[in-house]
């Protein structure tokens, strides 16, 4: 898609704003299933050309800045951070105060980057503790995960088909804790997955197995607990720590609402995008 934009820039003598949501070809290396040196190097040449020729670059994670500076030092003056955001009408007050049963949710891609192995292990441990676990997602690893749940007869784990954003936010708002996982790879330390913003939008704390920028945000803002060692045992311990401490749960919910309003409101962040477009003309 970006290459098409580059062609259009020269063909139409227009400006090019490059929107980066994942680092390529680094993500190919991160999932550890594709290593063809000629193709990867071709992508890397195209990547540098795009950074150089783009009139402006928009990133949705500040974790990308170091990578950009390292690989294209001259581009830092034309980079703007605009994160995934929530609309005012999407802010929902979590409705889990009156519930006695713990409900955990995982939303989003079930793919090569998401460390399905730890999701499977966590599902089994949640089943042993009779904790309900909802999985709303799609992706190349979904079938394998579904087969594993059926083989292990994990009755408390429910896989829900993808739904509208509104329906998904409503479902999340009725849960207690949101799960986020990523494979252990340097490239994934730079990202800020959209599901993190969605969990915060719904006011539910996060338990994750991630590292880097996302881990820093979650811990600094007090909206969850994170392990970076791919341990489902530690994730379960963090889930129970939050749930068994009503004061901590309330504090994290409050921090979620504060963080989303201060940093991740689309009505505010769209102004940054408008300014980028206007200034790049």
C-alpha positions in Angstrom: 0.0 0.0 0.0 2.8 2.4 0.9 4.6 1.6 -2.4 1.4 2.6 -4.3 1.4 5.8 -2.4 5.1 6.4 -3.4 4.2 5.8 -7.1 1.2 8.2 -6.8 3.5 10.9 -5.2 5.7 11.0 -8.3 3.0 10.3 -10.9 0.6 13.0 -9.6 3.3 15.3 -8.2 1.6 15.2 -4.8 2.6 15.0 -1.2 2.9 11.7 0.6 2.0 11.1 4.3 3.2 7.7 5.5 1.1 6.1 8.3 3.2 3.5 10.1 1.3 1.0 12.2 3.8 -1.9 12.2 7.5 -2.0 11.3 8.2 -3.9 8.1 10.2 -6.0 7.3 11.1 -6.2 11.0 7.8 -7.8 11.9 8.5 -10.6 9.4 11.6 -11.4 11.3 9.8 -11.1 14.6 7.3 -13.9 13.9 10.2 -16.1 13.0 8.6 -17.8 10.0 10.1 -15.9 7.1 13.8 -15.3 6.6 14.4 -15.3 2.8 17.4 -12.9 2.7 16.8 -11.5 -0.9 13.1 -10.7 -0.2 13.7 -9.3 3.2 16.6 -7.1 1.9 14.4 -5.9 -0.9 11.7 -4.9 1.6 14.3 -3.1 3.7 15.5 -1.0 0.7 11.9 -0.1 0.0 11.3 0.7 3.6 14.2 3.2 3.7 13.1 4.7 0.4 9.6 5.3 1.8 11.0 6.9 4.9 13.2 9.2 2.9 10.6 10.2 0.2 7.6 10.6 2.5 6.8 14.3 3.2 5.6 13.4 6.6 5.3 10.3 8.8 2.6 9.4 11.3 3.3 6.7 13.9 0.8 5.2 16.4 3.5 4.2 18.9 6.3 6.3 20.3 8.2 3.0 20.5 8.9 3.4 16.7 10.9 6.6 17.2 14.2 4.9 18.1 13.9 2.5 15.2 13.3 5.4 12.8 16.1 7.4 14.1 18.5 4.4 13.9 17.6 3.5 10.4 16.8 6.9 8.9 18.3 9.6 11.1 17.1 12.4 8.9 13.4 11.6 9.2 12.9 12.6 12.9 11.9 16.2 12.0 8.9 14.9 10.0 7.4 12.4 12.4 4.2 12.9 14.4 2.8 10.6 17.0 -0.9 10.0 16.8 -2.0 6.9 18.8 -5.0 4.7 18.4 -7.8 6.6 20.2 -11.3 6.4 21.6 -14.3 8.5 20.7 -16.1 10.3 23.5 -19.3 8.2 22.8 -17.2 5.0 23.3 -16.2 5.7 26.9 -17.9 3.1 29.0 -18.0 2.7 32.7 -17.1 -0.8 33.6 -20.1 -2.6 35.0 -18.2 -5.3 37.0 -18.5 -3.9 40.5 -21.6 -6.0 41.5 -20.3 -9.2 40.0 -18.9 -12.1 42.1 -17.7 -14.3 39.2 -14.4 -13.3 37.6 -14.5 -12.8 33.9 -11.4 -12.4 31.7 -11.3 -11.4 28.0 -8.9 -11.4 25.1 -9.7 -9.3 22.1 -8.0 -9.0 18.7 -5.7 -10.9 16.3 -4.9 -14.5 17.1 -1.9 -14.6 14.8 1.8 -15.3 14.5 2.9 -12.4 16.7 0.5 -12.9 19.6 2.1 -15.9 21.3 -0.8 -18.3 21.1 1.2 -20.8 23.2 0.8 -18.6 26.3 -2.8 -18.0 25.6 -3.4 -21.7 25.5 -1.6 -22.3 28.7 -3.5 -19.4 30.4 -6.8 -20.8 29.2 -6.0 -24.1 30.8 -5.0 -22.5 34.1 -8.2 -20.4 34.1 -10.2 -23.5 33.5 -8.6 -25.2 36.5 -9.6 -22.2 38.6 -13.1 -22.2 37.1 -12.6 -18.7 35.7 -14.6 -17.6 32.6 -12.4 -16.7 29.7 -13.8 -15.0 26.6 -11.7 -14.9 23.4 -12.9 -12.5 20.6 -10.7 -12.7 17.6 -9.6 -13.8 14.2 -6.3 -14.8 12.6 -4.2 -17.6 11.3 -3.8 -19.3 14.7 -7.5 -19.2 15.7 -8.3 -22.6 14.4 -5.4 -24.2 16.3 -6.5 -22.5 19.5 -10.1 -23.6 19.0 -9.0 -27.2 18.4 -6.8 -27.1 21.5 -9.7 -25.8 23.7 -12.0 -28.6 22.3 -9.4 -31.3 22.8 -8.8 -30.2 26.4 -12.5 -29.8 27.0 -12.0 -26.3 28.5 -15.7 -25.6 29.1 -15.1 -22.2 30.7 -13.3 -20.8 27.6 -15.6 -19.3 25.0 -14.4 -18.2 21.5 -16.6 -15.4 20.2 -16.7 -14.6 16.5 -15.7 -11.0 15.5 -18.4 -8.4 16.0 -18.9 -4.7 15.5 -16.7 -2.3 17.5 -19.6 -1.1 19.5 -20.7 -4.7 20.4 -17.1 -5.5 21.3 -16.7 -2.5 23.6 -19.9 -3.4 25.3 -18.8 -6.9 25.9 -15.4 -5.8 27.2 -17.0 -3.4 29.6 -18.7 -6.3 31.4 -15.4 -8.0 32.0 -12.9 -7.6 34.8 -9.5 -7.9 33.1 -8.2 -7.7 29.6 -5.3 -9.9 28.3 -2.6 -8.9 25.9 0.3 -11.1 24.7 3.1 -10.7 22.2 6.0 -13.0 21.2 9.4 -12.2 22.7 11.0 -10.2 19.9 12.7 -6.8 19.8 10.4 -5.5 17.1 7.3 -6.1 19.3 8.8 -4.1 22.1 8.1 -1.0 19.9 4.4 -1.5 19.4 1.3 -0.3 21.2 -1.4 -2.8 20.3 -4.9 -1.3 19.7 -6.5 -3.8 22.1 -4.6 -2.0 25.0 -6.4 1.2 24.1 -9.7 -0.6 23.9 -9.3 -2.2 27.3 -8.5 1.2 28.8 -11.5 2.7 27.0 -13.7 0.2 28.8 -12.0 0.9 32.1 -10.7 -2.7 32.6 -7.2 -3.4 33.9 -4.7 -5.2 31.7 -2.7 -8.3 32.5 -0.1 -8.8 29.8 2.9 -10.8 28.7 4.7 -8.1 26.8 7.8 -5.9 26.9 9.1 -2.6 25.8 6.9 0.5 25.2 3.6 -1.1 26.0 4.9 -2.5 29.3 6.2 0.9 30.2 2.9 2.6 29.5 0.8 0.0 31.5 3.1 0.1 34.5 3.8 3.8 34.6 0.1 4.7 34.3 -1.0 2.0 36.8 -3.5 0.4 34.5 -2.4 -3.2 34.8 0.3 -5.8 35.6 2.8 -7.1 33.1 5.2 -10.0 32.9 7.8 -10.1 30.1 8.9 -13.7 30.6 6.0 -15.5 28.8 4.8 -17.1 32.0 1.2 -18.1 32.2 1.7 -18.9 35.9 2.7 -15.3 36.6 -0.1 -14.0 34.4 -2.6 -16.0 36.5 -1.0 -14.7 39.7 -1.4 -11.1 38.4 -5.0 -11.7 37.5 -5.7 -13.0 41.1 -3.7 -10.1 42.6 -5.9 -7.6 40.9 -9.2 -9.4 41.5 -8.5 -10.2 45.2 -7.6 -6.6 46.0 -10.8 -4.4 45.4 -8.8 -1.3 46.2 -6.2 -2.0 43.5 -9.0 -2.9 41.0 -10.8 0.4 41.7 -7.5 2.3 41.4 -6.7 0.7 38.1 -10.1 1.4 36.7 -9.8 5.0 37.7 -6.4 5.2 36.1 -7.8 3.8 32.9 -10.5 6.5 32.7 -7.9 9.2 33.5 -5.3 7.9 30.9 -7.8 7.6 28.1 -9.2 11.1 28.6 -5.7 12.7 28.9 -4.0 11.0 26.0 -6.2 8.9 23.8 -9.2 10.9 22.8 -9.9 10.9 19.1 -11.6 14.3 19.2 -8.3 15.7 20.4 -5.9 13.6 18.4 -7.7 14.2 15.1 -6.6 17.8 15.3 -3.0 16.6 15.1 -3.8 14.7 11.9 -5.6 17.7 10.4 -2.6 19.9 11.2 -0.2 17.4 9.6 -2.3 17.3 6.4 -2.6 21.1 6.3 1.1 21.7 6.9 2.1 19.0 4.3 0.2 20.6 1.5 
